[in-house]
Amino acid sequence: MLCALRTTDKAKLNARETSKAESPFSCPKCGAEVYIRKGHIKIHHFAHKPLVICPYGLGESETHRQAKSAIYERLAQHPKVTHCELEYDLGVVVPDIYAVIQSTPVAIEVQISNLSLSEIMRRTQHYRQLDIAVLWLPVFDTTLQGERYAPRAWEKWLHVTYFGRVYYWLADLTVLPVHFDEYRLSVEGSSWYDEDGEEQSGGGYTKPSKRWRTPIFGVSADIASTFRSGWRNAWQGGVFSVPECILYYDIQPQWWKKKSRNGFLS
């Protein structure tokens, strides 16, 4: 976690702007004592002491902390943002970043792989109940630049929820919308003779893969200036269900099936 409470006065502190001299610190959620970690390589953060079990900040990677810190710092300085806070406690949910962007309350969640799909859906529903638009942001992975990619279950759900696109964080306020198009597998042609001596043949065609998808990149977008909020009606199809929610999504029109995949577009 990047924020904790100063035990003496319950003031919320950012690890980047705090020193050990201000200790003791406590967790904003469970109230247990936490300590500050400062170094020259990893970003400054707070951590629970051993044997304390608390879901707040659990499983955060260095990449995750760097991403939400960078997003927060840029949003806090942006002229279109009137309120911005790290790890804003909304009771049932604590978004990585909460911001009011062009009068729209937005919760930004930097997705980490150990967060379950059920938890993503739970948080999305709570943001709807609070009238807050949500933007789920996994961090860009270079494997997306290959000809094929195997999306995880939560990526497939985000793809369905955001109308055929997933937003991957690149740097600062820049994200890359990605559409997962069909990937086709080749079935080799072959021939053989049956028991009556007649030649038979099979294969020689392609079929859609159940596992793989072809990533098609859209134009990189800016969180503060090229996104808007909108309602998403509840939807059920196949193995996925999407609850009624408020999404924060980019305004560029559909780009897939109009241009070939050729890397980053600008």
C-alpha positions in Angstrom: 0.0 0.0 0.0 1.2 3.5 -0.8 -0.8 5.2 2.0 -1.3 4.6 5.8 -2.5 6.5 8.8 -0.2 8.2 11.3 -1.3 6.6 14.6 -1.1 9.7 16.7 -3.6 11.8 14.8 -5.0 9.4 12.1 -3.7 11.6 9.3 -3.5 9.9 5.9 0.1 9.8 4.7 1.7 9.0 1.3 4.8 6.9 1.8 6.7 9.0 -0.8 6.3 12.0 1.4 6.7 10.4 4.8 9.7 9.4 7.0 10.2 6.8 9.7 10.4 9.6 12.2 6.6 10.0 11.9 5.9 6.4 13.0 4.0 4.5 14.3 1.7 3.9 11.4 -1.5 1.9 11.0 -3.4 0.2 8.2 -6.5 2.3 7.1 -8.6 -0.9 6.9 -7.7 -3.3 9.7 -6.0 -0.8 12.1 -3.0 -3.1 12.6 0.5 -1.5 12.8 2.4 -1.2 9.5 5.9 -0.1 8.8 7.3 2.0 6.0 9.7 0.6 3.4 12.0 3.1 1.7 14.8 2.2 -0.7 16.7 3.3 -3.8 15.2 0.8 -6.1 11.6 0.0 -5.0 9.0 2.7 -4.7 8.3 3.7 -1.1 5.4 1.9 0.4 3.9 0.6 3.7 3.6 -3.1 4.6 1.9 -5.1 7.3 4.1 -6.7 9.9 4.6 -10.5 9.6 1.7 -12.8 10.6 -0.9 -10.0 10.1 -3.6 -11.1 7.6 -5.3 -8.2 5.8 -6.5 -8.0 2.2 -5.6 -4.3 1.9 -2.5 -4.1 -0.2 -2.2 -7.8 -0.4 -0.4 -9.1 -3.5 0.7 -5.8 -4.8 3.8 -6.0 -7.0 6.4 -3.3 -7.6 4.9 -2.8 -11.1 1.5 -2.3 -9.6 2.7 0.3 -7.1 4.7 2.2 -9.8 1.7 2.3 -12.1 -0.8 3.7 -9.6 1.8 6.2 -8.2 2.5 7.5 -11.7 -1.2 7.8 -12.6 -2.0 9.5 -9.3 0.9 12.1 -9.7 -0.1 13.0 -13.2 -3.8 13.3 -12.4 -3.2 15.3 -9.3 -1.5 18.0 -11.5 -4.0 17.9 -14.4 -6.1 21.0 -14.9 -9.2 18.9 -15.7 -9.0 17.1 -12.4 -10.6 18.8 -9.4 -10.0 16.0 -6.8 -7.6 13.2 -6.7 -6.6 10.8 -4.0 -4.6 7.6 -3.7 -6.3 4.5 -2.1 -9.5 6.4 -1.4 -11.5 4.6 1.3 -15.1 4.3 0.1 -16.1 1.8 2.7 -16.8 -1.4 0.7 -14.2 -0.6 -1.9 -10.8 1.2 -2.0 -9.9 2.2 -5.5 -6.2 2.6 -6.3 -6.9 6.1 -7.5 -10.1 8.1 -7.1 -10.4 11.3 -9.2 -13.1 13.8 -10.3 -12.2 14.3 -14.0 -14.2 16.9 -15.8 -16.9 16.7 -13.1 -17.0 12.9 -13.4 -16.2 10.8 -10.3 -13.9 8.0 -11.5 -12.3 4.9 -9.8 -9.2 3.6 -11.4 -8.2 0.1 -10.6 -4.8 -1.2 -11.7 -5.5 -4.8 -12.2 -3.2 -7.4 -10.8 -3.3 -11.1 -11.9 -4.1 -12.5 -8.4 -7.3 -10.5 -8.2 -10.2 -12.9 -9.0 -12.9 -12.3 -11.6 -15.5 -12.5 -8.9 -13.7 -9.7 -6.9 -13.5 -7.6 -10.1 -17.2 -8.0 -10.6 -18.0 -7.3 -6.9 -16.0 -4.0 -7.0 -17.6 -3.0 -10.3 -21.1 -3.4 -8.8 -20.2 -1.4 -5.8 -18.9 1.5 -7.9 -22.3 1.4 -9.7 -24.1 1.7 -6.4 -21.9 4.7 -5.5 -22.5 6.3 -8.9 -18.8 6.1 -9.8 -17.4 5.2 -13.2 -14.8 2.5 -13.1 -11.7 2.0 -15.3 -9.9 -1.3 -15.0 -6.3 -1.0 -16.1 -4.0 -4.0 -16.5 -0.3 -3.2 -17.2 0.8 -3.7 -20.7 2.7 -6.9 -21.4 5.1 -7.3 -24.3 3.5 -10.7 -25.1 0.6 -8.7 -26.5 2.9 -7.7 -29.4 2.9 -11.3 -30.8 0.7 -12.7 -33.5 -1.4 -14.5 -30.9 -2.2 -14.0 -27.2 -4.0 -16.1 -24.7 -6.2 -13.8 -22.6 -6.9 -14.7 -19.0 -10.5 -15.1 -17.8 -10.6 -11.6 -16.3 -9.2 -10.1 -19.5 -11.9 -11.8 -21.5 -14.5 -10.4 -19.1 -13.1 -6.9 -19.4 -13.1 -7.3 -23.2 -16.8 -8.1 -23.1 -17.6 -5.4 -20.5 -15.9 -2.6 -22.3 -17.5 -3.5 -25.7 -14.6 -5.3 -27.3 -11.6 -3.6 -25.9 -9.2 -3.8 -22.9 -7.2 -0.8 -21.7 -3.5 -1.5 -20.9 -1.5 1.1 -19.0 1.7 2.2 -20.8 3.0 5.2 -18.8 1.8 8.3 -16.9 -1.8 8.8 -18.2 -1.3 6.9 -21.5 -3.2 3.7 -22.1 -3.4 1.4 -25.1 -6.9 0.1 -26.1 -6.6 -3.5 -27.4 -9.2 -5.6 -29.2 -9.0 -9.3 -29.2 -9.8 -10.6 -32.7 -10.3 -14.2 -33.8 -7.2 -16.3 -34.2 -7.5 -19.2 -36.6 -5.6 -22.5 -36.4 -4.6 -24.4 -39.5 -5.6 -28.0 -39.8 -3.2 -29.7 -42.1 -4.6 -31.6 -45.1 -3.9 -35.3 -45.3 -5.1 -38.2 -47.4 -5.3 -42.0 -46.9 -6.9 -45.1 -48.3 -9.8 -46.8 -46.5 -10.4 -50.5 -46.2 -12.0 -50.6 -49.7 -8.9 -49.1 -51.2 -10.6 -45.7 -51.9 -8.6 -42.6 -51.3 -10.0 -40.3 -48.6 -8.8 -36.8 -47.5 -9.3 -34.5 -44.6 -8.1 -31.3 -43.1 -6.8 -28.4 -45.2 -8.8 -25.8 -43.5 -8.6 -23.3 -40.6 -10.8 -23.1 -37.5 -11.1 -20.4 -34.8 -9.0 -21.1 -31.7 -10.7 -21.3 -28.3 -7.5 -20.3 -26.5 -5.7 -17.8 -28.7 -6.7 -14.3 -29.9 -5.1 -11.8 -32.2 -4.4 -8.5 -30.4 -5.4 -5.5 -32.6 -4.1 -2.2 -31.2 -6.1 1.0 -31.2 -4.8 4.5 -30.9 -3.2 5.3 -27.5 -5.5 7.3 -25.3 -5.1 9.8 -22.4 -7.1 9.0 -19.3 -7.8 12.7 -18.5 -8.8 14.0 -21.9 -10.0 11.2 -24.3 -12.3 9.2 -21.9 -15.9 9.6 -20.8 -18.4 7.9 -18.5 -21.4 5.9 -19.6 -24.0 3.4 -18.4 -23.5 -0.3 -19.2 -26.7 -2.4 -19.1 -26.5 -5.9 -17.5 -25.7 -8.5 -20.1 -25.5 -12.3 -20.1 -23.8 -14.4 -22.9 -21.9 -17.7 -23.0 -19.9 -18.1 -19.8 -19.8 -14.4 -18.9 -22.3 -12.1 -17.2 -21.9 -8.3 -16.9 -23.7 -6.5 -14.1 -25.2 -3.1 -14.7 -22.4 -0.6 -14.2 -20.9 2.8 -15.0 -17.8 2.6 -17.2 -15.1 5.0 -18.0 -14.1 4.4 -21.6 -12.3 6.0 -24.5 -14.2 7.9 -27.2 -12.4 6.6 -30.3 -14.6 4.6 -32.8 -14.2 0.9 -33.5 -10.9 0.3 -35.3 -10.7 -3.5 -35.7 -11.6 -5.2 -39.0 -10.7 -1.9 -40.6 -7.0 -2.0 -40.5 -4.4 -4.8 -40.1 -2.5 -5.2 -36.9 0.8 -3.4 -37.3 2.0 -2.6 -33.8 1.5 0.7 -32.0 -0.6 3.3 -33.7 -0.3 7.0 -33.0 
